[in-house]
Amino acid sequence: MEKMNNISMIENLKKNLISKKIRKNLLKLEYYKRLIQQIDIDQELKKNQKLERLNRYQDEDTEIIKGRLNGKHHNLDKIERLMKTYDEKSYWKKRRFKVLNQDKDNLEVLLSEFEKNQLNQKTEYLSQLNNKYNNSSYSEDKILQMKQKLSHIESNYAEKKRKFVEKNDMKVKRNQITKDNIQQKINKMNDLNQMYYKKMESIHEKHFAWLKYRESHLKKLLNQVESHQFKNKSSLQQELDAITSKLEIIKNPETHLVVKDLKMYFGGVKAVNDLSFEVKKGEIFGLIGPNGAGKTTVFNCITQFYRSTGGYMYFRNKENQITNLADRKVHEMIQEGIARSFQNVELIWELTVLDNLLVAGHSLLLSDYLEHMLHSKRMLQEESVLRTKGYELLKKLGIEDYAFRSPYGLPYGVLKKIELARTLMTDPTLIILDEPAAGLNDQETKDLAKTIKEINQSLGITIFLVEHDMGLVMSICDRICAISFGKKLALGIPSYIQNHPDVKKAYLGEDIDE
């Protein structure tokens, strides 16, 4: 028995070490794949910006000449400038006249006469300008000179564009070499991960065998406890329950989260009492119950905001490894693949919407503190990759127009979507939503329901939500667990829960059979 325990400890150490290597490699793989895309995006963006700038400079340099060739003589420009100056002076003359005139009673009449005089003077001045600058056509020699100058400018810009395209093609080739090198790294890391996964399979087989042996051994010990009344019955039963719960999730690869006999006591108050359920991969799972039923407390226990009084919570993480959530800390939930939103919108209001998403993506960074201080090349590349990723998520949720705005003053429905986008930045496999429709109107709730469905179907992310809006819950959830006073009432598909007598009684507060 002692030998088996030692083997299990060694295998667990190996498993934890390999898991860390796999996790780091997966982070690098995700970064390198996005970096290849980012190189193409940056290249195309810089190319378009440069060509747009050259075209704008060309238009500015040729605008006047083209105007002359199209009949707009420079004398007409001069008349326009002089008339503009004259109108500005006339405006200030009128202002002075109104201020200096003492006869306030007859001001309107005097202003009318003043404006008439001004109009006559303007007409006379315009006539003088037309007589003075009456030439409005160019000679053939002048037109030929202007055409030659225009041709010269256009040929200069054509040459600049040609050189830029050649330079850009060379840069594309260099970038292709960079992308090929990155792809080689990706291939090596994929091979390395395959090797790690094979080692993990071997460890899993040994670990599974050990768990089965330990389960069998504990059952025998418990029989002896029943016979001889040993004092360690409680600890043996707890260990057996933990092993049984772990075996449940190992045996069924479709199970994403197992909660078994969860307890959370606050003094004499039993907020959660022996609650058990499982969440399957890729489903939308709802947790419902009246106010004070313990729904948010369940979420807090799963994400380790609260340390549960008793029970077991096993989760299949990003690397497809079984982890005991009770052994993890709050900040480690993101690394395992669990992201969470809260009842109230919690954004950093001083930052833009996109920057809020970048804050959420810190868990995906490979660069360290020193690289961030020095603004290293890798740090800048990572930020660029994450910005593109964040903008793509906002676009997916239909709120990309708010990317560079502060969250202040935005509609509440948009803020809820921003919070949802922030959870997606961490590449989770399970999203926990705590009353996502709270404070939304009917239309915003419908939009949110559609968004949750799309995320679940397109990204294959498991959704676990608590919600009071029964219309939303019944329309999007695959399965629902109803609880009251911390105890499970029923678990099943929406139609089953909707018609369950205990659920009706808990919500209506009366016996439906009476």
C-alpha positions as CSV (number, residue, x, y, z in Angstrom):
1,M,0.0,0.0,0.0
2,E,2.8,2.4,0.9
3,K,4.6,1.6,-2.3
4,M,1.4,2.4,-4.3
5,N,1.1,5.7,-2.5
6,N,4.7,6.6,-3.4
7,I,4.2,5.7,-7.0
8,S,1.0,7.9,-7.1
9,M,2.9,10.9,-5.6
10,I,5.7,10.5,-8.2
11,E,3.2,10.2,-11.1
12,N,1.4,13.3,-9.8
13,L,4.6,15.3,-9.7
14,K,5.4,14.2,-13.3
15,K,1.9,15.0,-14.4
16,N,2.0,18.6,-12.9
17,L,5.4,19.2,-14.5
18,I,4.3,18.0,-17.9
19,S,1.0,20.0,-17.6
20,K,2.9,23.2,-17.0
21,K,5.1,22.5,-20.1
22,I,2.0,21.8,-22.2
23,R,0.2,24.9,-20.9
24,K,3.3,27.1,-21.7
25,N,3.6,25.5,-25.2
26,L,-0.1,26.1,-25.9
27,L,0.2,29.7,-25.0
28,K,3.2,30.1,-27.3
29,L,1.4,28.2,-30.1
30,E,-1.6,30.6,-29.9
31,Y,0.7,33.6,-29.9
32,Y,2.8,32.4,-32.9
33,K,-0.3,31.5,-34.9
34,R,-1.8,35.0,-34.3
35,L,1.6,36.6,-34.9
36,I,1.7,35.1,-38.5
37,Q,-1.7,36.7,-39.1
38,Q,-0.6,40.0,-37.5
39,I,2.4,40.2,-39.8
40,D,0.1,40.1,-42.9
41,I,-2.3,42.5,-41.3
42,D,0.4,45.1,-40.4
43,Q,2.1,44.7,-43.9
44,E,-1.2,45.3,-45.7
45,L,-2.1,48.2,-43.4
46,K,1.3,50.0,-43.9
47,K,1.1,49.4,-47.6
48,N,-2.4,51.0,-47.9
49,Q,-1.4,53.9,-45.6
50,K,1.7,54.7,-47.7
51,L,-0.2,54.5,-51.1
52,E,-3.0,56.6,-49.7
53,R,-0.6,59.2,-48.5
54,L,1.2,59.4,-51.9
55,N,-2.2,59.7,-53.6
56,R,-3.2,62.5,-51.3
57,Y,0.1,64.4,-51.8
58,Q,-0.3,64.0,-55.6
59,D,-3.8,65.3,-55.5
60,E,-2.7,68.3,-53.4
61,D,0.2,69.1,-55.8
62,T,-1.8,68.8,-58.9
63,E,-5.1,70.3,-57.7
64,I,-4.3,73.9,-58.7
65,I,-2.9,73.0,-62.1
66,K,-5.9,70.8,-62.9
67,G,-8.2,73.7,-61.9
68,R,-6.4,76.0,-64.3
69,L,-6.6,73.5,-67.1
70,N,-10.3,73.1,-66.4
71,G,-11.0,76.8,-66.8
72,K,-10.4,78.2,-63.3
73,H,-8.1,81.2,-64.0
74,H,-5.8,82.5,-61.3
75,N,-7.6,85.9,-61.6
76,L,-10.8,84.2,-60.5
77,D,-9.0,82.9,-57.5
78,K,-7.6,86.4,-56.7
79,I,-11.1,87.9,-57.0
80,E,-12.5,85.2,-54.6
81,R,-9.7,85.9,-52.0
82,L,-10.3,89.6,-52.2
83,M,-14.0,89.3,-51.9
84,K,-13.6,87.0,-48.9
85,T,-11.4,89.6,-47.2
86,Y,-13.9,92.3,-48.1
87,D,-16.8,90.3,-46.5
88,E,-14.8,89.9,-43.3
89,K,-14.2,93.6,-43.1
90,S,-17.9,94.4,-43.8
91,Y,-18.9,92.0,-40.9
92,W,-16.7,93.9,-38.4
93,K,-17.9,97.3,-39.7
94,K,-21.5,96.2,-39.0
95,R,-20.6,95.1,-35.5
96,R,-18.9,98.4,-34.8
97,F,-21.9,100.3,-36.2
98,K,-24.3,98.4,-33.8
99,V,-22.0,99.1,-30.8
100,L,-21.3,102.8,-31.5
101,N,-24.9,103.8,-32.5
102,Q,-26.6,105.6,-29.6
103,D,-30.1,105.8,-31.2
104,K,-31.3,102.4,-29.9
105,D,-35.0,103.1,-30.8
106,N,-34.2,103.5,-34.5
107,L,-31.5,100.9,-34.6
108,E,-33.3,98.5,-37.0
109,V,-34.0,101.2,-39.5
110,L,-30.5,102.5,-39.4
111,L,-29.1,98.9,-39.7
112,S,-31.3,98.4,-42.8
113,E,-30.0,101.6,-44.4
114,F,-26.4,100.6,-43.5
115,E,-26.8,97.1,-45.1
116,K,-28.2,98.7,-48.3
117,N,-25.1,101.0,-48.5
118,Q,-22.8,98.0,-47.8
119,L,-24.5,96.0,-50.5
120,N,-24.1,98.9,-53.1
121,Q,-20.4,99.3,-52.1
122,K,-19.9,95.5,-52.4
123,T,-21.5,95.5,-55.9
124,E,-19.3,98.4,-57.0
125,Y,-16.1,96.8,-55.5
126,L,-16.9,93.5,-57.3
127,S,-17.4,95.4,-60.6
128,Q,-14.0,97.1,-60.1
129,L,-12.3,93.8,-59.5
130,N,-13.9,92.2,-62.6
131,N,-12.7,95.2,-64.7
132,K,-9.2,95.0,-63.2
133,Y,-8.9,91.2,-63.5
134,N,-10.9,90.7,-66.6
135,N,-8.5,88.2,-68.2
136,S,-9.9,84.7,-67.6
137,S,-8.1,82.5,-70.2
138,Y,-4.6,81.3,-70.8
139,S,-2.5,81.4,-73.9
140,E,-1.7,78.1,-75.7
141,D,1.9,78.4,-74.6
142,K,0.9,78.8,-71.0
143,I,-1.5,75.8,-71.2
144,L,1.2,73.7,-72.8
145,Q,3.6,74.6,-69.9
146,M,1.0,73.7,-67.3
147,K,0.3,70.3,-69.1
148,Q,4.1,69.6,-69.1
149,K,4.3,70.5,-65.4
150,L,1.3,68.3,-64.6
151,S,2.8,65.4,-66.5
152,H,6.2,65.9,-64.8
153,I,4.5,65.8,-61.3
154,E,2.4,62.7,-62.2
155,S,5.5,60.9,-63.5
156,N,7.4,61.7,-60.4
157,Y,4.6,60.3,-58.2
158,A,4.3,57.3,-60.5
159,E,8.1,56.6,-60.0
160,K,7.7,57.0,-56.2
161,K,4.9,54.5,-56.2
162,R,6.8,52.1,-58.4
163,K,9.8,52.3,-56.0
164,F,7.6,51.8,-53.0
165,V,5.9,48.8,-54.5
166,E,9.4,47.2,-55.2
167,K,10.4,48.0,-51.7
168,N,7.2,46.6,-50.3
169,D,7.6,43.4,-52.4
170,M,11.1,42.9,-50.8
171,K,9.6,43.5,-47.4
172,V,6.9,40.9,-48.2
173,K,9.6,38.4,-49.0
174,R,11.5,39.1,-45.8
175,N,8.2,38.7,-43.9
176,Q,7.6,35.4,-45.6
177,I,11.0,34.2,-44.3
178,T,10.0,35.4,-40.8
179,K,6.6,33.6,-41.1
180,D,8.4,30.4,-42.3
181,N,10.7,30.5,-39.3
182,I,7.7,31.0,-37.0
183,Q,5.9,28.1,-38.7
184,Q,8.9,25.9,-38.1
185,K,8.7,26.8,-34.4
186,I,5.0,25.9,-34.4
187,N,5.7,22.5,-36.0
188,K,8.5,21.8,-33.5
189,M,6.2,22.7,-30.6
190,N,3.3,20.6,-32.0
191,D,5.7,17.6,-32.1
192,L,6.8,18.4,-28.6
193,N,3.2,18.6,-27.4
194,Q,2.4,15.3,-29.0
195,M,5.3,13.7,-27.1
196,Y,4.0,15.3,-23.9
197,Y,0.5,14.1,-24.5
198,K,1.7,10.6,-25.0
199,K,3.5,10.8,-21.7
200,M,0.4,12.2,-20.1
201,E,-1.7,9.3,-21.4
202,S,0.7,6.8,-19.8
203,I,0.6,8.7,-16.5
204,H,-3.3,8.9,-16.8
205,E,-3.5,5.1,-17.2
206,K,-1.3,4.6,-14.1
207,H,-3.2,7.2,-12.2
208,F,-6.6,5.7,-13.2
209,A,-5.4,2.2,-12.1
210,W,-4.2,3.6,-8.8
211,L,-7.5,5.4,-8.2
212,K,-9.4,2.2,-9.0
213,Y,-7.2,0.2,-6.6
214,R,-7.5,2.9,-3.9
215,E,-11.3,3.0,-4.3
216,S,-11.5,-0.8,-3.9
217,H,-9.1,-0.7,-0.9
218,L,-11.2,2.1,0.8
219,K,-14.4,0.1,0.4
220,K,-12.8,-2.9,2.1
221,L,-11.5,-0.6,4.9
222,L,-15.0,0.9,5.4
223,N,-16.4,-2.6,5.7
224,Q,-13.9,-3.3,8.4
225,V,-14.8,0.0,10.0
226,E,-18.5,-1.0,10.1
227,S,-17.5,-4.3,11.7
228,H,-15.0,-3.0,14.2
229,Q,-16.2,0.6,14.7
230,F,-12.8,2.2,13.9
231,K,-12.6,6.0,14.6
232,N,-11.3,6.9,11.1
233,K,-14.5,6.1,9.3
234,S,-15.3,9.8,8.4
235,S,-11.9,10.5,6.9
236,L,-12.0,7.2,4.9
237,Q,-15.5,8.0,3.6
238,Q,-14.4,11.5,2.5
239,E,-11.4,10.1,0.6
240,L,-13.6,7.5,-1.1
241,D,-16.2,10.2,-2.1
242,A,-13.4,12.3,-3.5
243,I,-12.0,9.4,-5.6
244,T,-15.5,8.4,-6.8
245,S,-16.2,12.0,-7.9
246,K,-12.8,12.1,-9.8
247,L,-13.5,8.7,-11.4
248,E,-16.9,10.0,-12.7
249,I,-15.3,12.8,-14.7
250,I,-12.4,10.6,-15.9
251,K,-14.7,7.9,-17.2
252,N,-16.9,10.4,-19.1
253,P,-14.8,12.6,-21.5
254,E,-17.9,14.7,-22.2
255,T,-18.2,15.9,-18.6
256,H,-16.7,19.4,-18.1
257,L,-17.4,20.1,-14.5
258,V,-18.5,17.8,-11.6
259,V,-19.9,19.3,-8.4
260,K,-20.5,16.6,-5.7
261,D,-22.0,17.1,-2.3
262,L,-21.1,20.8,-2.2
263,K,-21.6,22.5,1.2
264,M,-21.1,26.2,2.1
265,Y,-22.0,27.2,5.7
266,F,-21.9,30.7,7.1
267,G,-22.1,30.0,10.8
268,G,-25.4,28.3,11.3
269,V,-26.7,29.3,7.9
270,K,-26.5,26.5,5.2
271,A,-26.2,28.6,2.0
272,V,-25.4,25.5,0.0
273,N,-26.3,22.0,1.4
274,D,-25.2,18.8,-0.3
275,L,-25.6,20.1,-3.9
276,S,-24.5,17.8,-6.7
277,F,-24.6,18.3,-10.5
278,E,-22.4,18.0,-13.6
279,V,-21.9,20.3,-16.6
280,K,-21.3,18.7,-20.0
281,K,-18.8,20.0,-22.6
282,G,-20.3,22.5,-25.0
283,E,-23.7,22.9,-23.4
284,I,-25.5,25.9,-21.9
285,F,-26.2,25.0,-18.3
286,G,-28.6,27.1,-16.2
287,L,-28.8,27.3,-12.4
288,I,-32.1,28.8,-11.2
289,G,-33.8,29.4,-7.9
290,P,-35.6,32.0,-5.8
291,N,-33.8,34.9,-4.3
292,G,-31.4,33.6,-1.5
293,A,-31.4,30.1,-2.9
294,G,-27.5,30.1,-3.0
295,K,-26.9,30.4,-6.7
296,T,-24.2,33.1,-6.5
297,T,-22.6,31.2,-3.6
298,V,-22.2,28.2,-5.8
299,F,-20.4,30.3,-8.4
300,N,-18.2,31.8,-5.6
301,C,-17.3,28.3,-4.4
302,I,-16.4,27.1,-7.9
303,T,-14.2,30.1,-8.6
304,Q,-12.7,29.9,-5.1
305,F,-14.0,33.3,-3.9
306,Y,-15.3,31.2,-1.1
307,R,-13.6,28.1,0.3
308,S,-16.3,25.5,0.5
309,T,-17.2,23.9,3.8
310,G,-17.3,20.5,2.1
311,G,-17.8,18.6,-1.1
312,Y,-15.8,18.1,-4.3
313,M,-15.4,20.1,-7.5
314,Y,-13.5,18.6,-10.4
315,F,-12.9,20.4,-13.7
316,R,-11.6,19.3,-17.1
317,N,-9.2,22.2,-17.9
318,K,-7.7,23.6,-21.1
319,E,-5.2,20.8,-21.4
320,N,-7.9,18.2,-20.9
321,Q,-6.5,17.4,-17.5
322,I,-8.7,16.8,-14.4
323,T,-8.1,19.4,-11.8
324,N,-9.5,19.7,-8.2
325,L,-10.8,23.3,-8.0
326,A,-10.4,23.3,-4.2
327,D,-6.6,23.1,-4.7
328,R,-6.6,26.2,-6.9
329,K,-6.5,29.9,-6.0
330,V,-8.8,32.6,-7.5
331,H,-6.3,34.0,-10.0
332,E,-5.5,30.4,-11.3
333,M,-9.1,29.9,-12.5
334,I,-8.3,31.8,-15.8
335,Q,-5.2,29.5,-16.4
336,E,-7.4,26.5,-15.9
337,G,-9.9,27.8,-18.5
338,I,-12.7,29.3,-16.3
339,A,-13.8,32.9,-16.9
340,R,-16.5,34.7,-15.0
341,S,-18.7,37.8,-15.1
342,F,-20.5,39.4,-12.2
343,Q,-24.0,40.8,-11.5
344,N,-22.8,44.4,-11.7
345,V,-20.7,45.6,-14.6
346,E,-17.1,45.9,-13.4
347,L,-15.1,47.8,-16.0
348,I,-12.1,50.2,-15.7
349,W,-13.9,53.4,-16.6
350,E,-10.8,55.5,-17.2
351,L,-9.7,53.1,-20.1
352,T,-11.2,52.7,-23.5
353,V,-13.3,49.6,-24.3
354,L,-10.4,48.0,-26.2
355,D,-7.9,48.7,-23.4
356,N,-10.3,47.0,-21.0
357,L,-10.1,43.9,-23.1
358,L,-6.3,44.1,-23.2
359,V,-6.2,44.2,-19.3
360,A,-8.2,40.9,-19.4
361,G,-5.7,39.4,-21.8
362,H,-2.8,39.7,-19.4
363,S,-2.9,36.0,-18.6
364,L,-2.0,35.2,-22.3
365,L,1.3,37.3,-22.2
366,L,4.6,35.6,-22.6
367,S,6.7,38.7,-22.1
368,D,7.8,39.3,-18.5
369,Y,7.9,42.4,-16.3
370,L,11.4,43.5,-17.5
371,E,10.3,43.3,-21.1
372,H,7.3,45.5,-20.3
373,M,9.5,48.1,-18.6
374,L,11.9,48.2,-21.6
375,H,9.1,48.0,-24.2
376,S,10.9,45.1,-25.9
377,K,10.0,44.0,-29.5
378,R,8.2,40.9,-28.2
379,M,6.1,43.0,-25.8
380,L,5.1,45.3,-28.6
381,Q,4.3,42.4,-30.9
382,E,2.2,40.8,-28.2
383,E,0.2,44.0,-27.6
384,S,-0.4,44.3,-31.3
385,V,-1.6,40.7,-31.5
386,L,-3.9,41.2,-28.5
387,R,-5.3,44.5,-29.9
388,T,-6.3,42.7,-33.1
389,K,-7.8,39.8,-31.1
390,G,-9.8,42.3,-28.9
391,Y,-11.1,44.2,-31.9
392,E,-12.1,40.9,-33.6
393,L,-14.1,40.0,-30.5
394,L,-15.9,43.3,-30.4
395,K,-16.7,43.0,-34.1
396,K,-18.0,39.5,-33.5
397,L,-20.4,40.9,-30.8
398,G,-21.4,43.8,-33.0
399,I,-19.9,46.6,-30.8
400,E,-16.7,47.5,-32.7
401,D,-17.9,51.1,-33.1
402,Y,-17.2,51.6,-29.3
403,A,-13.7,50.1,-29.4
404,F,-11.9,53.4,-28.8
405,R,-14.5,55.1,-26.6
406,S,-14.6,55.2,-22.8
407,P,-17.3,52.9,-21.3
408,Y,-18.9,56.0,-19.6
409,G,-22.4,56.8,-20.9
410,L,-22.7,53.7,-23.1
411,P,-26.0,51.8,-23.0
412,Y,-26.2,49.1,-20.3
413,G,-26.8,46.4,-23.0
414,V,-23.5,47.4,-24.7
415,L,-21.6,47.3,-21.3
416,K,-22.9,43.7,-20.7
417,K,-21.5,42.7,-24.2
418,I,-18.2,44.4,-23.4
419,E,-18.0,42.3,-20.2
420,L,-18.7,39.2,-22.2
421,A,-16.0,40.1,-24.7
422,R,-13.6,40.6,-21.8
423,T,-14.2,37.0,-20.6
424,L,-13.6,35.7,-24.1
425,M,-10.2,37.4,-24.2
426,T,-8.8,34.8,-21.8
427,D,-9.6,31.9,-24.2
428,P,-11.8,30.1,-21.7
429,T,-13.4,26.7,-22.1
430,L,-16.1,27.5,-19.5
431,I,-17.8,30.9,-19.0
432,I,-19.7,31.5,-15.8
433,L,-22.3,34.3,-16.2
434,D,-23.9,35.7,-13.0
435,E,-27.3,37.2,-14.0
436,P,-26.2,38.5,-17.4
437,A,-29.6,40.0,-18.3
438,A,-30.0,42.0,-15.0
439,G,-31.0,45.6,-15.8
440,L,-31.6,45.0,-19.5
441,N,-34.8,45.8,-21.3
442,D,-36.7,43.2,-23.4
443,Q,-34.9,44.0,-26.7
444,E,-31.4,44.0,-25.0
445,T,-32.2,40.7,-23.4
446,K,-33.1,39.1,-26.8
447,D,-29.9,40.4,-28.3
448,L,-27.9,39.0,-25.3
449,A,-29.6,35.6,-25.6
450,K,-28.7,35.5,-29.3
451,T,-25.1,36.5,-28.6
452,I,-24.7,33.8,-25.9
453,K,-26.1,31.2,-28.3
454,E,-23.7,32.3,-31.1
455,I,-20.7,32.2,-28.7
456,N,-21.7,28.7,-27.5
457,Q,-22.2,27.3,-31.1
458,S,-19.4,29.1,-33.0
459,L,-16.6,28.8,-30.4
460,G,-17.8,25.6,-28.6
461,I,-17.5,27.2,-25.2
462,T,-19.4,25.8,-22.3
463,I,-21.8,28.4,-20.7
464,F,-22.8,28.1,-17.1
465,L,-25.3,30.8,-16.1
466,V,-27.4,32.0,-13.2
467,E,-30.5,34.1,-14.3
468,H,-33.8,35.2,-12.9
469,D,-35.3,35.9,-16.4
470,M,-37.0,32.6,-17.0
471,G,-37.7,33.5,-20.7
472,L,-34.0,33.8,-21.3
473,V,-33.1,30.6,-19.4
474,M,-35.8,28.5,-21.0
475,S,-34.9,29.7,-24.5
476,I,-31.2,29.1,-24.5
477,C,-30.3,26.5,-21.9
478,D,-29.8,22.8,-22.8
479,R,-30.2,21.7,-19.2
480,I,-31.2,23.4,-16.0
481,C,-30.7,22.8,-12.3
482,A,-33.2,24.3,-9.9
483,I,-32.2,24.8,-6.3
484,S,-33.9,26.2,-3.2
485,F,-32.3,27.0,0.2
486,G,-29.0,25.5,-1.2
487,K,-30.6,22.1,-2.0
488,K,-31.3,20.6,-5.5
489,L,-34.9,20.4,-6.5
490,A,-34.6,19.1,-10.0
491,L,-32.2,18.8,-12.9
492,G,-33.2,18.3,-16.6
493,I,-34.2,19.9,-19.8
494,P,-36.2,23.2,-19.7
495,S,-39.6,21.6,-20.3
496,Y,-39.1,19.1,-17.5
497,I,-38.0,21.9,-15.1
498,Q,-40.8,24.1,-16.1
499,N,-43.4,21.5,-15.2
500,H,-41.7,20.1,-12.1
501,P,-44.0,20.4,-9.0
502,D,-41.2,21.2,-6.6
503,V,-39.9,24.0,-8.8
504,K,-43.4,25.5,-9.1
505,K,-43.8,25.3,-5.3
506,A,-40.5,27.0,-4.7
507,Y,-41.3,29.9,-7.1
508,L,-45.0,30.3,-6.2
509,G,-44.6,29.6,-2.5
510,E,-47.6,27.3,-2.3
511,D,-48.6,23.6,-2.6
512,I,-49.9,23.2,-6.2
513,D,-51.8,20.0,-5.2
514,E,-54.1,21.9,-2.9
